[in-house]
Protein backbone atom coordinates (compact mmCIF):
# COMPACT_ATOMS: atom_id res chain seq x y z
CA UNK A 1 0.00 0.00 0.00
CA UNK A 2 1.15 3.52 -0.67
CA UNK A 3 2.41 5.61 2.25
CA UNK A 4 -0.81 7.65 2.04
CA UNK A 5 -2.85 4.55 2.89
CA UNK A 6 -4.34 4.41 -0.59
CA UNK A 7 -4.24 1.02 -2.30
CA UNK A 8 -3.03 0.53 -5.86
CA UNK A 9 -6.60 -0.37 -6.89
CA UNK A 10 -7.82 2.98 -5.56
CA UNK A 11 -5.09 4.83 -7.46
CA UNK A 12 -5.97 3.03 -10.69
CA UNK A 13 -9.71 3.51 -10.31
CA UNK A 14 -9.37 7.19 -9.35
CA UNK A 15 -7.40 7.76 -12.55
CA UNK A 16 -9.96 5.88 -14.63
CA UNK A 17 -12.79 7.85 -13.01
CA UNK A 18 -10.98 11.12 -13.81
CA UNK A 19 -10.55 10.14 -17.48
CA UNK A 20 -14.13 9.02 -18.15
CA UNK A 21 -16.55 11.38 -19.87
CA UNK A 22 -19.71 9.43 -18.96
CA UNK A 23 -20.97 7.00 -16.35
CA UNK A 24 -19.56 3.46 -16.49
CA UNK A 25 -20.60 0.42 -14.48
CA UNK A 26 -17.79 -2.04 -13.71
CA UNK A 27 -17.79 -5.36 -11.89
CA UNK A 28 -14.41 -6.09 -10.37
CA UNK A 29 -12.90 -9.46 -9.68
CA UNK A 30 -9.39 -10.45 -8.67
CA UNK A 31 -7.39 -8.83 -5.93
CA UNK A 32 -8.83 -5.35 -6.50
CA UNK A 33 -12.25 -6.83 -5.64
CA UNK A 34 -10.77 -8.42 -2.52
CA UNK A 35 -9.06 -5.17 -1.51
CA UNK A 36 -12.04 -2.88 -2.04
CA UNK A 37 -14.86 -5.30 -1.36
CA UNK A 38 -14.00 -6.65 2.10
CA UNK A 39 -13.36 -5.06 5.47
CA UNK A 40 -9.83 -5.55 6.77
CA UNK A 41 -8.41 -7.22 3.66
CA UNK A 42 -4.96 -8.77 3.56
CA UNK A 43 -2.22 -6.17 3.01
CA UNK A 44 -1.13 -8.28 0.01
CA UNK A 45 -4.27 -7.25 -1.87
CA UNK A 46 -3.40 -3.53 -1.61
CA UNK A 47 -0.17 -3.92 -3.56
CA UNK A 48 -1.68 -5.77 -6.52
CA UNK A 49 -0.63 -3.89 -9.64
CA UNK A 50 -3.82 -4.18 -11.68
CA UNK A 51 -7.60 -4.00 -11.78
CA UNK A 52 -9.65 -6.65 -13.59
CA UNK A 53 -13.32 -6.60 -14.54
CA UNK A 54 -16.08 -8.89 -15.80
CA UNK A 55 -18.49 -7.60 -18.45
CA UNK A 56 -22.02 -8.83 -18.88
CA UNK A 57 -22.93 -9.87 -22.42
CA UNK A 58 -23.01 -6.82 -24.71
CA UNK A 59 -21.41 -4.47 -22.20
CA UNK A 60 -18.04 -4.17 -23.97
CA UNK A 61 -19.81 -3.20 -27.20
CA UNK A 62 -22.01 -0.71 -25.36
CA UNK A 63 -18.97 0.90 -23.76
CA UNK A 64 -17.30 1.12 -27.17
CA UNK A 65 -20.31 2.80 -28.79
CA UNK A 66 -21.48 5.11 -26.00
CA UNK A 67 -18.49 6.02 -23.82
CA UNK A 68 -14.80 6.84 -24.00
CA UNK A 69 -14.05 3.86 -21.73
CA UNK A 70 -11.55 2.10 -23.99
CA UNK A 71 -9.70 5.32 -24.74
CA UNK A 72 -9.65 6.14 -21.00
CA UNK A 73 -8.19 2.69 -20.25
CA UNK A 74 -5.47 3.24 -22.86
CA UNK A 75 -4.59 6.67 -21.44
CA UNK A 76 -4.68 5.33 -17.86
CA UNK A 77 -2.29 2.52 -18.72
CA UNK A 78 0.14 5.00 -20.27
CA UNK A 79 -0.23 7.50 -17.40
CA UNK A 80 0.46 4.88 -14.72
CA UNK A 81 3.06 2.82 -16.61
CA UNK A 82 5.97 4.32 -14.66
CA UNK A 83 4.33 3.11 -11.43
CA UNK A 84 3.72 -0.30 -13.07
CA UNK A 85 -0.03 0.08 -12.45
CA UNK A 86 -2.66 -0.74 -15.04
CA UNK A 87 -6.10 -2.02 -15.93
CA UNK A 88 -5.50 -5.34 -17.55
CA UNK A 89 -8.00 -8.16 -17.81
CA UNK A 90 -11.52 -7.71 -19.10
CA UNK A 91 -13.54 -10.86 -19.56
CA UNK A 92 -17.07 -11.29 -20.81
CA UNK A 93 -19.19 -13.32 -18.40
CA UNK A 94 -19.12 -16.44 -20.60
CA UNK A 95 -15.31 -16.49 -20.36
CA UNK A 96 -15.26 -16.74 -16.55
CA UNK A 97 -16.45 -19.48 -14.20
CA UNK A 98 -19.57 -17.92 -12.66
CA UNK A 99 -23.08 -18.88 -11.69
CA UNK A 100 -25.81 -18.02 -14.20
CA UNK A 101 -27.36 -15.34 -11.93
CA UNK A 102 -24.02 -13.73 -11.03
CA UNK A 103 -25.08 -10.21 -12.00
CA UNK A 104 -27.95 -10.21 -9.50
CA UNK A 105 -25.60 -11.15 -6.65
CA UNK A 106 -22.92 -8.48 -7.01
CA UNK A 107 -21.85 -6.27 -4.10
CA UNK A 108 -21.57 -2.50 -4.53
CA UNK A 109 -18.17 -0.99 -3.80
CA UNK A 110 -18.55 2.43 -2.18
CA UNK A 111 -16.19 5.22 -3.07
CA UNK A 112 -15.78 8.82 -4.11
CA UNK A 113 -16.30 8.20 -7.82
CA UNK A 114 -17.81 10.73 -10.21
CA UNK A 115 -18.31 8.43 -13.19
CA UNK A 116 -17.68 4.90 -11.96
CA UNK A 117 -20.43 2.72 -10.57
CA UNK A 118 -18.37 -0.07 -9.01
CA UNK A 119 -19.35 -3.56 -7.96
CA UNK A 120 -17.48 -6.72 -7.11
CA UNK A 121 -18.59 -10.24 -7.82
CA UNK A 122 -20.68 -11.67 -4.99
CA UNK A 123 -18.91 -14.03 -2.60
CA UNK A 124 -20.00 -17.18 -4.43
CA UNK A 125 -18.98 -15.93 -7.86
CA UNK A 126 -15.77 -14.35 -6.63
CA UNK A 127 -14.90 -17.74 -5.14
CA UNK A 128 -15.64 -19.48 -8.45
CA UNK A 129 -13.50 -16.97 -10.36
CA UNK A 130 -10.59 -17.93 -8.11
CA UNK A 131 -11.00 -21.60 -9.09
CA UNK A 132 -10.28 -21.01 -12.79
CA UNK A 133 -6.58 -21.79 -12.31
CA UNK A 134 -4.74 -24.15 -10.03
CA UNK A 135 -2.53 -21.35 -8.77
CA UNK A 136 -1.18 -20.88 -5.21
CA UNK A 137 -2.24 -17.20 -5.02
CA UNK A 138 -5.72 -17.97 -6.33
CA UNK A 139 -5.97 -20.85 -3.83
CA UNK A 140 -5.03 -18.51 -1.00
CA UNK A 141 -7.57 -15.95 -2.23
CA UNK A 142 -10.27 -18.63 -2.47
CA UNK A 143 -9.60 -19.63 1.14
CA UNK A 144 -9.84 -15.96 2.17
CA UNK A 145 -13.24 -15.63 0.45
CA UNK A 146 -14.55 -18.90 1.89
CA UNK A 147 -13.43 -17.86 5.38
CA UNK A 148 -14.91 -14.34 5.18
CA UNK A 149 -18.19 -15.65 3.77
CA UNK A 150 -18.16 -18.44 6.38
CA UNK A 151 -18.77 -21.04 3.69
CA UNK A 152 -18.91 -24.63 4.89
CA UNK A 153 -17.69 -27.50 2.78
CA UNK A 154 -21.31 -28.19 1.83
CA UNK A 155 -21.79 -24.55 0.79
CA UNK A 156 -18.71 -24.75 -1.45
CA UNK A 157 -19.90 -28.04 -2.97
CA UNK A 158 -23.22 -26.39 -3.88
CA UNK A 159 -21.48 -23.32 -5.31
CA UNK A 160 -19.19 -25.53 -7.43
CA UNK A 161 -22.18 -27.53 -8.68
CA UNK A 162 -23.89 -24.29 -9.78
CA UNK A 163 -20.86 -23.10 -11.76
CA UNK A 164 -21.18 -22.32 -15.44
CA UNK A 165 -17.81 -23.32 -16.90
CA UNK A 166 -16.60 -21.74 -20.16
CA UNK A 167 -16.25 -24.10 -23.11
CA UNK A 168 -12.50 -24.52 -22.87
CA UNK A 169 -10.95 -27.84 -21.88
CA UNK A 170 -8.06 -26.18 -20.05
CA UNK A 171 -10.42 -24.11 -17.87
CA UNK A 172 -12.55 -27.16 -17.06
CA UNK A 173 -9.42 -29.14 -16.09
CA UNK A 174 -7.99 -26.33 -13.95
CA UNK A 175 -11.39 -25.75 -12.33
CA UNK A 176 -11.67 -29.42 -11.34
CA UNK A 177 -8.17 -29.44 -9.83
CA UNK A 178 -8.60 -26.11 -8.01
CA UNK A 179 -12.05 -27.10 -6.72
CA UNK A 180 -10.72 -30.36 -5.28
CA UNK A 181 -7.79 -28.52 -3.67
CA UNK A 182 -10.17 -26.03 -2.04
CA UNK A 183 -12.54 -28.73 -0.78
CA UNK A 184 -9.59 -30.68 0.63
CA UNK A 185 -8.35 -27.55 2.42
CA UNK A 186 -11.76 -26.81 3.92
CA UNK A 187 -12.19 -30.38 5.13
CA UNK A 188 -15.44 -31.70 6.59
C-alpha beads as a LAMMPS data file, in Angstrom:
LAMMPS data file: protein, C-alpha beads

188 atoms
187 bonds

1 atom types
1 bond types

-500.0 500.0 xlo xhi
-500.0 500.0 ylo yhi
-500.0 500.0 zlo zhi

Masses

1 110.0

Atoms # bond

1 1 1 0.000 0.000 0.000
2 1 1 1.150 3.523 -0.670
3 1 1 2.413 5.607 2.247
4 1 1 -0.805 7.654 2.043
5 1 1 -2.854 4.548 2.891
6 1 1 -4.338 4.410 -0.593
7 1 1 -4.239 1.023 -2.303
8 1 1 -3.035 0.533 -5.856
9 1 1 -6.595 -0.369 -6.887
10 1 1 -7.816 2.980 -5.556
11 1 1 -5.085 4.834 -7.460
12 1 1 -5.970 3.030 -10.692
13 1 1 -9.715 3.513 -10.313
14 1 1 -9.369 7.185 -9.355
15 1 1 -7.396 7.757 -12.551
16 1 1 -9.965 5.877 -14.626
17 1 1 -12.793 7.849 -13.005
18 1 1 -10.976 11.117 -13.813
19 1 1 -10.550 10.142 -17.475
20 1 1 -14.132 9.017 -18.154
21 1 1 -16.552 11.379 -19.875
22 1 1 -19.709 9.431 -18.962
23 1 1 -20.971 6.997 -16.347
24 1 1 -19.559 3.457 -16.485
25 1 1 -20.598 0.423 -14.480
26 1 1 -17.791 -2.039 -13.715
27 1 1 -17.795 -5.359 -11.894
28 1 1 -14.406 -6.089 -10.368
29 1 1 -12.903 -9.462 -9.683
30 1 1 -9.394 -10.451 -8.672
31 1 1 -7.387 -8.832 -5.931
32 1 1 -8.833 -5.355 -6.497
33 1 1 -12.253 -6.831 -5.645
34 1 1 -10.770 -8.417 -2.524
35 1 1 -9.059 -5.168 -1.507
36 1 1 -12.035 -2.884 -2.039
37 1 1 -14.865 -5.298 -1.358
38 1 1 -14.002 -6.651 2.097
39 1 1 -13.363 -5.065 5.467
40 1 1 -9.831 -5.554 6.771
41 1 1 -8.412 -7.223 3.664
42 1 1 -4.965 -8.769 3.557
43 1 1 -2.216 -6.170 3.011
44 1 1 -1.131 -8.283 0.013
45 1 1 -4.269 -7.246 -1.867
46 1 1 -3.401 -3.532 -1.612
47 1 1 -0.168 -3.923 -3.561
48 1 1 -1.680 -5.775 -6.519
49 1 1 -0.633 -3.887 -9.644
50 1 1 -3.824 -4.177 -11.677
51 1 1 -7.598 -3.998 -11.779
52 1 1 -9.647 -6.650 -13.587
53 1 1 -13.325 -6.597 -14.540
54 1 1 -16.082 -8.892 -15.799
55 1 1 -18.490 -7.597 -18.448
56 1 1 -22.022 -8.828 -18.884
57 1 1 -22.928 -9.875 -22.417
58 1 1 -23.013 -6.822 -24.712
59 1 1 -21.408 -4.469 -22.198
60 1 1 -18.040 -4.173 -23.975
61 1 1 -19.809 -3.202 -27.198
62 1 1 -22.011 -0.714 -25.360
63 1 1 -18.966 0.903 -23.763
64 1 1 -17.301 1.119 -27.174
65 1 1 -20.306 2.798 -28.795
66 1 1 -21.481 5.108 -26.000
67 1 1 -18.494 6.022 -23.824
68 1 1 -14.799 6.840 -23.999
69 1 1 -14.052 3.858 -21.726
70 1 1 -11.551 2.097 -23.992
71 1 1 -9.699 5.325 -24.736
72 1 1 -9.653 6.143 -21.000
73 1 1 -8.190 2.694 -20.251
74 1 1 -5.475 3.243 -22.863
75 1 1 -4.585 6.667 -21.438
76 1 1 -4.681 5.332 -17.864
77 1 1 -2.292 2.522 -18.720
78 1 1 0.137 5.001 -20.275
79 1 1 -0.225 7.498 -17.397
80 1 1 0.461 4.876 -14.721
81 1 1 3.064 2.824 -16.613
82 1 1 5.970 4.321 -14.659
83 1 1 4.332 3.112 -11.433
84 1 1 3.720 -0.296 -13.071
85 1 1 -0.026 0.076 -12.445
86 1 1 -2.659 -0.740 -15.039
87 1 1 -6.099 -2.018 -15.926
88 1 1 -5.499 -5.339 -17.554
89 1 1 -8.001 -8.156 -17.812
90 1 1 -11.522 -7.714 -19.103
91 1 1 -13.542 -10.862 -19.559
92 1 1 -17.066 -11.286 -20.810
93 1 1 -19.188 -13.324 -18.404
94 1 1 -19.117 -16.439 -20.602
95 1 1 -15.305 -16.495 -20.359
96 1 1 -15.259 -16.741 -16.552
97 1 1 -16.455 -19.480 -14.202
98 1 1 -19.565 -17.924 -12.660
99 1 1 -23.081 -18.882 -11.689
100 1 1 -25.815 -18.020 -14.204
101 1 1 -27.361 -15.343 -11.933
102 1 1 -24.017 -13.725 -11.034
103 1 1 -25.079 -10.215 -12.004
104 1 1 -27.950 -10.209 -9.503
105 1 1 -25.603 -11.149 -6.646
106 1 1 -22.921 -8.478 -7.008
107 1 1 -21.851 -6.271 -4.102
108 1 1 -21.568 -2.503 -4.529
109 1 1 -18.172 -0.988 -3.803
110 1 1 -18.548 2.429 -2.180
111 1 1 -16.188 5.223 -3.071
112 1 1 -15.785 8.818 -4.113
113 1 1 -16.304 8.196 -7.815
114 1 1 -17.807 10.735 -10.209
115 1 1 -18.306 8.433 -13.189
116 1 1 -17.676 4.902 -11.958
117 1 1 -20.427 2.717 -10.570
118 1 1 -18.370 -0.073 -9.010
119 1 1 -19.351 -3.561 -7.961
120 1 1 -17.477 -6.718 -7.109
121 1 1 -18.593 -10.236 -7.815
122 1 1 -20.677 -11.666 -4.988
123 1 1 -18.913 -14.025 -2.604
124 1 1 -20.000 -17.185 -4.427
125 1 1 -18.977 -15.930 -7.861
126 1 1 -15.767 -14.345 -6.630
127 1 1 -14.896 -17.738 -5.136
128 1 1 -15.641 -19.476 -8.455
129 1 1 -13.502 -16.974 -10.363
130 1 1 -10.589 -17.935 -8.106
131 1 1 -11.001 -21.595 -9.088
132 1 1 -10.284 -21.015 -12.790
133 1 1 -6.584 -21.793 -12.307
134 1 1 -4.739 -24.151 -10.029
135 1 1 -2.528 -21.352 -8.773
136 1 1 -1.183 -20.880 -5.210
137 1 1 -2.238 -17.200 -5.025
138 1 1 -5.722 -17.968 -6.326
139 1 1 -5.970 -20.850 -3.834
140 1 1 -5.033 -18.508 -0.999
141 1 1 -7.569 -15.948 -2.226
142 1 1 -10.275 -18.632 -2.465
143 1 1 -9.597 -19.635 1.144
144 1 1 -9.842 -15.961 2.169
145 1 1 -13.244 -15.628 0.452
146 1 1 -14.552 -18.901 1.887
147 1 1 -13.435 -17.858 5.376
148 1 1 -14.906 -14.342 5.182
149 1 1 -18.190 -15.654 3.772
150 1 1 -18.161 -18.439 6.380
151 1 1 -18.769 -21.041 3.693
152 1 1 -18.911 -24.630 4.891
153 1 1 -17.690 -27.500 2.775
154 1 1 -21.307 -28.191 1.833
155 1 1 -21.787 -24.546 0.786
156 1 1 -18.715 -24.754 -1.449
157 1 1 -19.904 -28.038 -2.969
158 1 1 -23.223 -26.394 -3.884
159 1 1 -21.477 -23.323 -5.312
160 1 1 -19.189 -25.526 -7.425
161 1 1 -22.181 -27.529 -8.675
162 1 1 -23.895 -24.293 -9.780
163 1 1 -20.861 -23.101 -11.759
164 1 1 -21.179 -22.319 -15.440
165 1 1 -17.814 -23.322 -16.897
166 1 1 -16.597 -21.745 -20.156
167 1 1 -16.249 -24.102 -23.115
168 1 1 -12.497 -24.517 -22.872
169 1 1 -10.955 -27.845 -21.875
170 1 1 -8.065 -26.175 -20.052
171 1 1 -10.418 -24.110 -17.868
172 1 1 -12.547 -27.163 -17.060
173 1 1 -9.424 -29.137 -16.089
174 1 1 -7.990 -26.328 -13.954
175 1 1 -11.389 -25.747 -12.330
176 1 1 -11.673 -29.417 -11.338
177 1 1 -8.172 -29.442 -9.831
178 1 1 -8.597 -26.108 -8.011
179 1 1 -12.051 -27.099 -6.724
180 1 1 -10.717 -30.358 -5.280
181 1 1 -7.790 -28.519 -3.673
182 1 1 -10.165 -26.025 -2.036
183 1 1 -12.541 -28.727 -0.778
184 1 1 -9.593 -30.679 0.628
185 1 1 -8.355 -27.548 2.421
186 1 1 -11.763 -26.810 3.922
187 1 1 -12.189 -30.378 5.129
188 1 1 -15.437 -31.699 6.590

Bonds

1 1 1 2
2 1 2 3
3 1 3 4
4 1 4 5
5 1 5 6
6 1 6 7
7 1 7 8
8 1 8 9
9 1 9 10
10 1 10 11
11 1 11 12
12 1 12 13
13 1 13 14
14 1 14 15
15 1 15 16
16 1 16 17
17 1 17 18
18 1 18 19
19 1 19 20
20 1 20 21
21 1 21 22
22 1 22 23
23 1 23 24
24 1 24 25
25 1 25 26
26 1 26 27
27 1 27 28
28 1 28 29
29 1 29 30
30 1 30 31
31 1 31 32
32 1 32 33
33 1 33 34
34 1 34 35
35 1 35 36
36 1 36 37
37 1 37 38
38 1 38 39
39 1 39 40
40 1 40 41
41 1 41 42
42 1 42 43
43 1 43 44
44 1 44 45
45 1 45 46
46 1 46 47
47 1 47 48
48 1 48 49
49 1 49 50
50 1 50 51
51 1 51 52
52 1 52 53
53 1 53 54
54 1 54 55
55 1 55 56
56 1 56 57
57 1 57 58
58 1 58 59
59 1 59 60
60 1 60 61
61 1 61 62
62 1 62 63
63 1 63 64
64 1 64 65
65 1 65 66
66 1 66 67
67 1 67 68
68 1 68 69
69 1 69 70
70 1 70 71
71 1 71 72
72 1 72 73
73 1 73 74
74 1 74 75
75 1 75 76
76 1 76 77
77 1 77 78
78 1 78 79
79 1 79 80
80 1 80 81
81 1 81 82
82 1 82 83
83 1 83 84
84 1 84 85
85 1 85 86
86 1 86 87
87 1 87 88
88 1 88 89
89 1 89 90
90 1 90 91
91 1 91 92
92 1 92 93
93 1 93 94
94 1 94 95
95 1 95 96
96 1 96 97
97 1 97 98
98 1 98 99
99 1 99 100
100 1 100 101
101 1 101 102
102 1 102 103
103 1 103 104
104 1 104 105
105 1 105 106
106 1 106 107
107 1 107 108
108 1 108 109
109 1 109 110
110 1 110 111
111 1 111 112
112 1 112 113
113 1 113 114
114 1 114 115
115 1 115 116
116 1 116 117
117 1 117 118
118 1 118 119
119 1 119 120
120 1 120 121
121 1 121 122
122 1 122 123
123 1 123 124
124 1 124 125
125 1 125 126
126 1 126 127
127 1 127 128
128 1 128 129
129 1 129 130
130 1 130 131
131 1 131 132
132 1 132 133
133 1 133 134
134 1 134 135
135 1 135 136
136 1 136 137
137 1 137 138
138 1 138 139
139 1 139 140
140 1 140 141
141 1 141 142
142 1 142 143
143 1 143 144
144 1 144 145
145 1 145 146
146 1 146 147
147 1 147 148
148 1 148 149
149 1 149 150
150 1 150 151
151 1 151 152
152 1 152 153
153 1 153 154
154 1 154 155
155 1 155 156
156 1 156 157
157 1 157 158
158 1 158 159
159 1 159 160
160 1 160 161
161 1 161 162
162 1 162 163
163 1 163 164
164 1 164 165
165 1 165 166
166 1 166 167
167 1 167 168
168 1 168 169
169 1 169 170
170 1 170 171
171 1 171 172
172 1 172 173
173 1 173 174
174 1 174 175
175 1 175 176
176 1 176 177
177 1 177 178
178 1 178 179
179 1 179 180
180 1 180 181
181 1 181 182
182 1 182 183
183 1 183 184
184 1 184 185
185 1 185 186
186 1 186 187
187 1 187 188
